[in-house]
Amino acid sequence: MKILNIYHSTTGNTEKVANVINTTVKEEGHEIVSVKAKKELEIDLLQYDLIFAGSGVYQWLPGKPMIDFITRIRRDYVEKGEIIPCSPRRPGKKAVIYCTYGGVHTGINEAIPAVKFMGQLFDHLGIEVIDEWYFVGEYHPDKYKSFSKGGRLGDITGRPDERDLKEVAERVRGILKV
Ligand SMILES: Cc1cc2nc3c(=O)[nH]c(=O)nc-3n(C[C@H](O)[C@H](O)[C@H](O)COP(=O)(O)O)c2cc1C
């Protein structure tokens, strides 16, 4: 099984999750290619059987490098005739979309658009999105630090913490059995 992990992390939270995905996949005896999303990234998503795609959430959407990558690669696949009306399924191809988010204003609702946005690339390609993972991630920049204590999710200082990352590993083990 060919496995890819493509992610963007501005302040390091999603990278912690991505690293646990990578190590857990390897512990389970598989190889994994791990890459950071950026506009110019040349990669053929259709070569992979299982793709993890993740980002921190910024203004309800993934970070800009992930948006730029998705925008560009979507266009490329349209031009190559790989994205066509009705998005026929590609049997055996699966994706898991994940994010880390702070949810200070409206909780998980402000992270859902980011995950749905990323997921649509795979859905358009006929790759089944088999799961969506939302992990809490504290606000790091000084300007936003107070958001880690007084938002909809309460005190999220230090998240994703050890317990969150253990959950990541458990979920990866589960997905590998699907
Ligand atoms: C400028 C800024 C904007 C953010 N916007 C949102 C947002 O709209 N919704 C949300 O749930 N979290 C938001 N967050 C919180 C981040 O999504 C969260 O800290 C995430 O874990 C960051 O991931 P990263 O370190 O991998 O980039 C924002 C954080 C910053 C610094």
The ligand as an SDF file (V2000), in Angstrom:
LIG
                    3D

 31 33  0  0  0  0  0  0  0  0999 V2000
   -3.9780   34.1580   12.6220 C   0  0  0  0  0  0  0  0  0  0  0  0
   -4.6820   32.9320   13.1140 C   0  0  0  0  0  0  0  0  0  0  0  0
   -5.9520   32.6340   12.6250 C   0  0  0  0  0  0  0  0  0  0  0  0
   -6.6250   31.5050   13.0800 C   0  0  0  0  0  0  0  0  0  0  0  0
   -7.8740   31.2510   12.6090 N   0  0  0  0  0  0  0  0  0  0  0  0
   -8.5640   30.2040   13.0900 C   0  0  0  0  0  0  0  0  0  0  0  0
   -9.9060   29.9390   12.6590 C   0  0  0  0  0  0  0  0  0  0  0  0
  -10.4790   30.6250   11.8160 O   0  0  0  0  0  0  0  0  0  0  0  0
  -10.5480   28.8880   13.2010 N   0  0  0  0  0  0  0  0  0  0  0  0
   -9.9750   28.0880   14.1260 C   0  0  0  0  0  0  0  0  0  0  0  0
  -10.6300   27.1570   14.5870 O   0  0  0  0  0  0  0  0  0  0  0  0
   -8.6860   28.2800   14.5400 N   0  0  0  0  0  0  0  0  0  0  0  0
   -7.9810   29.3220   14.0630 C   0  0  0  0  0  0  0  0  0  0  0  0
   -6.6920   29.5380   14.4730 N   0  0  0  0  0  0  0  0  0  0  0  0
   -6.0420   28.5720   15.3850 C   0  0  0  0  0  0  0  0  0  0  0  0
   -5.1570   27.5890   14.6120 C   0  0  0  0  0  0  0  0  0  0  0  0
   -5.9270   26.9380   13.6280 O   0  0  0  0  0  0  0  0  0  0  0  0
   -4.5610   26.5440   15.5440 C   0  0  0  0  0  0  0  0  0  0  0  0
   -3.7120   27.1390   16.4790 O   0  0  0  0  0  0  0  0  0  0  0  0
   -3.8330   25.4760   14.7450 C   0  0  0  0  0  0  0  0  0  0  0  0
   -3.5050   24.4170   15.5970 O   0  0  0  0  0  0  0  0  0  0  0  0
   -2.5880   26.0150   14.0930 C   0  0  0  0  0  0  0  0  0  0  0  0
   -2.0070   24.9790   13.3410 O   0  0  0  0  0  0  0  0  0  0  0  0
   -0.5230   25.0430   12.7890 P   0  0  0  0  0  0  0  0  0  0  0  0
    0.3800   25.3930   13.9450 O   0  0  0  0  0  0  0  0  0  0  0  0
   -0.2560   23.6800   12.2940 O   0  0  0  0  0  0  0  0  0  0  0  0
   -0.4920   26.0480   11.7130 O   0  0  0  0  0  0  0  0  0  0  0  0
   -6.0050   30.6400   14.0220 C   0  0  0  0  0  0  0  0  0  0  0  0
   -4.7160   30.9420   14.4940 C   0  0  0  0  0  0  0  0  0  0  0  0
   -4.0580   32.0600   14.0490 C   0  0  0  0  0  0  0  0  0  0  0  0
   -2.6730   32.3460   14.5720 C   0  0  0  0  0  0  0  0  0  0  0  0
  1  2  1  0
  2  3  1  0
  2 30  2  0
  3  4  2  0
  4  5  1  0
  4 28  1  0
  5  6  2  0
  6  7  1  0
  6 13  1  0
  7  8  2  0
  7  9  1  0
  9 10  1  0
 10 11  2  0
 10 12  1  0
 12 13  2  0
 13 14  1  0
 14 15  1  0
 14 28  1  0
 15 16  1  0
 16 17  1  0
 16 18  1  0
 18 19  1  0
 18 20  1  0
 20 21  1  0
 20 22  1  0
 22 23  1  0
 23 24  1  0
 24 25  2  0
 24 26  1  0
 24 27  1  0
 28 29  2  0
 29 30  1  0
 30 31  1  0
M  END
$$$$
